Amino acid sequence: MALSKSSSSSVTSKARYYFSDFKQWRHVFELLLTSNILALTLAVASVQRLSELSLAVLLHHILFVSWIAICFAVCVDKSQRWLKQYDRSMALILCFFLLLLIVFFSTCMVNVIQMLAAKLPWTWARVFDATLHHAVLGGSLGVICLRYLYVREQWIEQQQSELMARVQALQARIHPHFLFNSLNSVVSLIASDPFKAEQMLIDLSSLFRASLTELKEVSLQEEIELCQRYLKIESVRLGERLEIKWRIDGESQLKFAKIPLLTLQPLLENCIYHGVESMANRSTVSILIEVMGRQVNIVLTNPYQFKTRASQGNGIAIDNVKQRLLAYYGTTVHFKMFARDGMFTTVLRYKY
């Protein structure tokens, strides 16, 4: 199954210019930490001996460099749409000149404030004092920082490309046993119950149409409806051996909550393939979905036998579900699977 280019770019584009993303506290912390280390370095370099380094000099450098870093990040953040018209190299060059302008005007502003505070006579020489020195120093350090961001952004895009390649390889061989078993069930129903066979084919076509489409975010309600179609097919095939219990809290928020397409369905297939199918008696798969604010909690439980068949392909599917969630929602993703007392539990939590 082909993976469209737009699906790949939809994830990788989120990494562009991420260093100005104030929605992620980690990026803000990284920005402030780096700027303070830089300020400390400049403060030490501005004196001949460490004994000459005073608290006033240190605070002056910290406030000045932090101001420039925050102004630069805000300007880049507000210019996202404009910057995305250019390729990465040109965008970083424009960011470099933006940094020089911020350093130049900030230096002039500090000089003006110092003149007003000391009640010194107004002269252009005092206004532009040390602007060239600061611009050269800021430009030199800016080249190093922007080069670092360029390399790291390339590394992130390479990771995303490898992830999408893995997902594409997964989709190319998705659910072969499920397809064959479902088609066999349809064939057996054609003579005895043609209406049920027709409904099963409709559900099957909807499921595989979704697996052929681009990997994108959909509403949680759409993903649940897709899973219900999948479970209807499995219910026809497994009969009374399969019992499904749904519990949804925050049902009114399902159409607003987001989830990557085909995330919940592979987890349910894991429950059935490794749980229900290995049992001779009636087995229950429980599905708990909670939507609280912008957080989604999903808990799946199914009966489990320790000595059950292994499936490498299914393991790849589960791993790709986790990796896709991490690609979209980062460190907010909590994914855990464990077995206890004959029950297998899958816990998924993330903020969209």
N, C-alpha and C positions, 0 to 999 in steps of 0.2 A: 504494500500500500504506500502510495507516494506521500511524502511530507512536503507541504507547500512552503515556499520561501518566506511567506508572510508569517507563518507560525514560528519559524526560527527567529526572524527579526523581532517578533513581538516580545521575546524574552531578552534577547541580547540588547535591544534598544534601551532596556531599563538600566543597563550598566553605563550608558553614555553619560559622562559628566556627573557621575554619582557623587563626586567629592563635594558638591554643593547641595546635596539633598538634606535639608534640615528636618525632614520627616523621620529620618533615622538617627537616633541619638548617638549611635556608634560613629557616624560620619562627623557629627558635630564635635564629639569628644576627640576624634582623631585630628580634626582641623585645629582645635584649640591646643591640644597637646603638642602638635608639631610646631605651631607658631610660637608657643612659649619656649620650647627648646631652642628654636631659632633666635628668639629674643635674648635668651640667656647667653647664647654663643656670641651674638653681636655685642652684648654688654661687656663680656669678658674681653673681647677683642678691642674694645674702645679704650681700655686702660692699659698702661704699661705694666703695672703690678696689681696683683689681686687685692692688696691692701687699699688700693685707691678705689676699688669697686664699692660704691655706697648703695644704700637702699633706694635713694632717689634716682640714681642712674639706672638701676635695675628695673624699677617700676616704669620709668620713662620708656625704656626699650620694650618692655612687656606690653604696655598699653598701646604704644605706637604700632608694633608688629601685629598685635591681635586686632586692632582696628582695621589695618590694611587687609588682613586675612578674611575678616568677616565681611568687609565691604566688597572684596573681590568675589567671595562665595555668593553673596546676595545678588550682585550684578550678573554673575553667570547663571544663577538660578532663574532670574527674571528674563534672561535672554535665551532660554532653552529653545523656543520655537525658531528664533532667528539663527542660532548657532547650528541647529540641525539641518539647515539648508546647505551646509558645507561639509566636506569630509573631515575626518578626525584631525589630520595634519593642519589644514587651514584653520579649523576651529581653535586649535591650541595656539597657533600663531596669533590669532585675534585675541585670545585670552592673555597672551604675553603682553601685547601692546595695551590691553585694558589694565593689566597690573601696573605697567609703567605710568599710565595716566593717574591711577589711584595713588601711587607713591608720590608722584609730582604734586598733585593737588593737596594731598594730606600734609606733605612737608610745608607747602606754602601756608596752609591753614594753621599749622602749629606755630610757624614763624609769626603770623599775624597775631595769634593769641598771646604769644610771648611779648610782642611789642606793646600790645594794649595793656597787658598786666604790668609791665615795667615802665609804661608811659614813655616809651622811646619815640623819637621823631620818625615819621613815616618815610621810608625810602624803599625803592624797588629792590635795591641790593639786599636789604634785610629780608624782604618778602621771599626772594629766590635763594636765600642763603642755604647752602648744603643740598639744594634740590638735585644738582647734577651728581653729587656724591651718592645720595640716597637712591637715585634712579639707576645708576650703574650697579650699586650693590644689590638693590632689589631685582634688577634685571638678571644679574648673574645667578642669584639664588632662585629666581623664577624659572630660569632655564632648567636648573637641576630638578626643581619640584615638578614642572610640567612634563619633563622627560620621564620622571618616575610615574606620573599619572598616565602618560601615554603607554608605557610598557605594561603597567598593571592593568589598564583597560584592555589591551591586547590579550593579556593572559586570561582575563575574565571572559572575553569573547571566545577565546579558544576553548575554555572549559564549557561554555554554553553550546558551542558547535559540536563538541564531543558528546555532550548530553543529548542533543537533538539527533545526532547520528545513532546513538544507542536506542533512542525511542523509535526512530525510523526502522532500525533493524528489528526491534520488538514487534512493531506493527506489521512488518512483512510476514511474520509467522504467528499472528495472534490467534489463539484459541482453535487450533485445528481439531482437537478432540471434541470440543463443544460443537463445532459446525457439523462434524460427521454424525455425532449422536443426535443432534437436533434434526438433521435431514432424515435419519433413520426413523425418528419418532413421527415426522410428517408423513413419510411413506406408509407407516403402519396405521395412521389415522385416516388416510384418504378414503378407504373403503368403509370404515366403521363410523367415522364422524368427520365428514368433509368440512363442515363449518369450523370446527376446532382446528383442523389442519390449515385452513385458510388463515385464521387468526394467528396461528403459530408462525406461518410464513411472513405475515405482515410484521409481527414483532421481530422476527429474525432479520428481515430486510432493514428495519429501522435501526437495529443494533449495529449491523455491519455498515450501514450508511454513516453512522456516527464514527465508526472506527476508520472510515476512509477520509473523513473530513480533516481539516487542519487542526492541530493541537492548540486549542485556545481556551480561554476562560469562558465558562458558561454559568448560568445561575444554578444554585444548588437544587432548585425545583426541577430544572431540566435534567440534571444528572440523576435525581431520584426517579423521575418518570422513565428514564432510560433503564435504570436498574429494575424498575418494576416490570418492564417488558422482558428483561433478561430472566427475572425470577418466574414470570409466567411460563416461559419456555421450559425452564428447569422443572417447574411444577408438573407440567404435562409429562415430561420424560420420567421423573422420579415418583410421581403419584403421591400416595399417602406417606411415603418415606420422608418427605420434605414439608416442614411447617415453618412459616415465616411470621415473625412478630415484629411489627413496626412500632416505634415510639418516637414522636417528633415534638420537641418543645420549641416554641417560637416559630410556628408554622407560617405566620404572616410575614416573616422575614426571609422565607426561602427564595423568593423571586429577586431579592436584593443581594443575598449572600452569594459569593463567587467561589468557584472551584474549577480546577483544570478538567477539561473533558476527559472522560474515561479514567477517573480516579477511583470512584467508589465501586464501579463494576468489577474491576480486577480483584478487589478485596473480597467482594461477595463470591466471586468464582473460587477464590482461595478457600473460603469457608465451605463451599459445597464440595469442591473436588477433593480436599484433604479431610473434610469432616463428614458430611452427610453420606457421600458415596462409599465411605469406608465402613458405614454402619448398616447393620441388617434391619434394625428396628426404626421406628419413627424418630426423627431428629429435628430439633428446633434451631433455627438461625435467628438470633435476636439482633435488631438494628436500632440503636439509640442515636438520635441526631438532635443536638442542641445548638441553637443560634442565640448568642447573648451579645448584643451590641455588634461589634465587628469580629467577634470570635466564634469559631465553629468547632464544636466537639462531636466526634463520631466514635461510637464504641460498637464493635461487632463481636458477637460470641457465637460459638458453634461447638458441638461435641467433638471430642478429639481422642484418638488412640495413638499411643506413643509409637507403636510399630505400624506406621502407615506408609504408603508409597510416596516416594519423593519425585518431584518434577523440577528439573533444572529450568525449563522454560517458565514455569510459574514463579520460581524464585527470581528470575530476571524481571518478570512483570512487576512483582512487588518492589524490587529494588528501584525500578524505573519510576514507579508511582512516588516513592519517597524522594528520588532525585528531582522529579518534576515539581513536587511541592516545594522543595528547598529552592529551586530556581525561581519560583514565583513569589514565595512568601518568606524566604530567608530563615533567619534564626527564630522566627515565631513558630516554626513547625516543630511539633512534638509527635514522634511516630514510634510506637512500641508494640511488640507482639510477644505474648507469653502464654504458656500452658500451665494449668493448675487444676487438680481434682477432676480430670477428664474433660475439662473445658478449655477451648482455645480462645483467647481474647486479643482483639486488635484495637488499639487506642490511637486515634488521630486527632490532633488539636492544632489549629493554626489561626492566624489573624489575617483576613483578606484586606 
